[in-house]
Amino acid sequence: MTSPHLAGSWDDERSAQLQVARRRATGLLVLVVAIFAATHAFTDGRGFWGFVQAAAEAGVVGGIADWFAVTALFRHPLGIPIPHTAIIPRGKDAFGKGLGEFVARNFLDPDLLDERLTEMDPADRLAVWLMRPANADLVARQAANVLVGVTEALSDAEVQDAIRTGIEERVRSVELTPLLGTVAELAMEGGHHHALVDAALLGLGRAIEDNQEVFRTQLRKESPWWVPEPVDDVVFQKVYDGAQRFIADITADPDHPLRLHVDARARGLIADLKESPELRERGEELKAAFLDHPEFAAWTDDLWTDLKRSIAHAAAQPESDLRRRFAKWTVTAGERLATEPELRGRVNTWVKTVVKQAVTNSGEEVTDLISSTVERWDAQETSRRLELLLGRDLQFIRINGTLVGALVGLVIHTVVIL
């Protein structure tokens, strides 16, 4: 919308131009009236002065007629309500309706738009625009802001409930114990369980080493009172050293009998996990207890809260991964449009379809919009603004009417004399 200051400047400038043009046209009319009056008053109207008098008389008629025609567009001449004058104020509403129909017929024609869009090649222009880094950054910023707006517009409670329900349905649809059995089986097939056994043995050895005094004290408590303390110490050291050697042997020997025993027991457990109805039922009970626990609901709620906070933070940072990804995708989209004719053709077809459908569906609305907008305009203000816009050129019609009238009068007088 034009600011009041700019509108006032435009009005002042056009008004000044109109006044200058009006004074010129009126001055010329006054001049020919004066010539006509002078030739009647001071000459006999013969010879040379007859030609001057005829030209002046016709010029007066032409000038007054065009003054009347120009004035009748905007107001009643001399304030007299002559029929078919003040055409613009009186016919403003009809003008608005006609303008709306004119725009709809000549600017919103689907075939014309299709031809124009074909010449424009919107996909090519879009590709060039998207590949510019500044535009890609602009798109990334706006896309991030839209994403933030969407997260803010969504109901937190509804989204959290949807996330919780989705995760819960997915977890409930998967039986726990067969899944655990399959995972354990894959781990054993790849030998990954050996690392777990080694870690357990290492942890057990460190636990024994770190708690020597605890074990020694417990042995003394359990030992009979009559066994000397040095004997207890010897016995403890033997047991301690034997345990550490046993752990070291198991760790160093991949085929140690204990390892093989653990493997056999693990395979049996895997088979039970995959096939035992009792374990399956127990697993489903544990899964249900987990899903029904309040901490599960709190965890799923935090997923949405944390995601929403992360999106808002990333959207506000120009160098965030989110903004960079959006910018990269924008440039990539532009490059694809520029290098893939098939994609460019699909985009152009889509643009044409959307525009033509919009024009087809909104043609009457555009006509009604223009018509109703013009109807709301004040008649006198509309006339004033149109006069400021067109009045300067219309004054030249008055000037031309005076001059052409004088020329025609001169020709007619010449023909009569001849």
Secondary structure as the mmCIF struct_conf table of DSSP 4:
data_model
#
loop_
_struct_conf.conf_type_id
_struct_conf.id
_struct_conf.beg_label_comp_id
_struct_conf.beg_label_asym_id
_struct_conf.beg_label_seq_id
_struct_conf.end_label_comp_id
_struct_conf.end_label_asym_id
_struct_conf.end_label_seq_id
HELX_RH_AL_P HELX_RH_AL_P1 PRO A 4 PHE A 42
BEND BEND1 THR A 43 THR A 43
BEND BEND2 GLY A 45 GLY A 45
TURN_TY1_P TURN_TY1_P1 GLY A 47 GLY A 47
HELX_RH_AL_P HELX_RH_AL_P2 PHE A 48 PHE A 74
BEND BEND3 ARG A 75 ARG A 75
HELX_RH_3T_P HELX_RH_3T_P1 PRO A 77 GLY A 79
TURN_TY1_P TURN_TY1_P2 PRO A 83 HIS A 84
BEND BEND4 ALA A 86 ALA A 86
HELX_RH_AL_P HELX_RH_AL_P3 ILE A 87 ARG A 90
TURN_TY1_P TURN_TY1_P3 GLY A 91 GLY A 91
HELX_RH_AL_P HELX_RH_AL_P4 LYS A 92 ASN A 106
TURN_TY1_P TURN_TY1_P4 PHE A 107 PHE A 107
BEND BEND5 LEU A 108 LEU A 108
HELX_RH_AL_P HELX_RH_AL_P5 PRO A 110 MET A 120
HELX_RH_AL_P HELX_RH_AL_P6 PRO A 122 MET A 131
BEND BEND6 ARG A 132 ARG A 132
HELX_RH_AL_P HELX_RH_AL_P7 PRO A 133 ALA A 153
BEND BEND7 LEU A 154 LEU A 154
HELX_RH_AL_P HELX_RH_AL_P8 ASP A 156 ARG A 172
TURN_TY1_P TURN_TY1_P5 SER A 173 SER A 173
BEND BEND8 VAL A 174 VAL A 174
HELX_RH_AL_P HELX_RH_AL_P9 LEU A 176 GLU A 189
TURN_TY1_P TURN_TY1_P6 GLY A 190 GLY A 191
HELX_RH_AL_P HELX_RH_AL_P10 HIS A 192 ASP A 210
TURN_TY1_P TURN_TY1_P7 ASN A 211 ASN A 211
HELX_RH_AL_P HELX_RH_AL_P11 GLN A 212 GLU A 222
BEND BEND9 SER A 223 SER A 223
TURN_TY1_P TURN_TY1_P8 TRP A 225 TRP A 226
BEND BEND10 VAL A 227 VAL A 227
HELX_RH_AL_P HELX_RH_AL_P12 GLU A 229 ALA A 252
TURN_TY1_P TURN_TY1_P9 PRO A 254 ASP A 255
HELX_RH_AL_P HELX_RH_AL_P13 PRO A 257 GLU A 275
HELX_RH_AL_P HELX_RH_AL_P14 PRO A 277 ASP A 292
BEND BEND11 HIS A 293 HIS A 293
HELX_RH_AL_P HELX_RH_AL_P15 PRO A 294 ALA A 316
TURN_TY1_P TURN_TY1_P10 PRO A 318 GLU A 319
BEND BEND12 SER A 320 SER A 320
HELX_RH_AL_P HELX_RH_AL_P16 ASP A 321 THR A 339
HELX_RH_AL_P HELX_RH_AL_P17 PRO A 341 ARG A 376
BEND BEND13 TRP A 377 TRP A 377
HELX_RH_AL_P HELX_RH_AL_P18 ALA A 379 ILE A 417
#
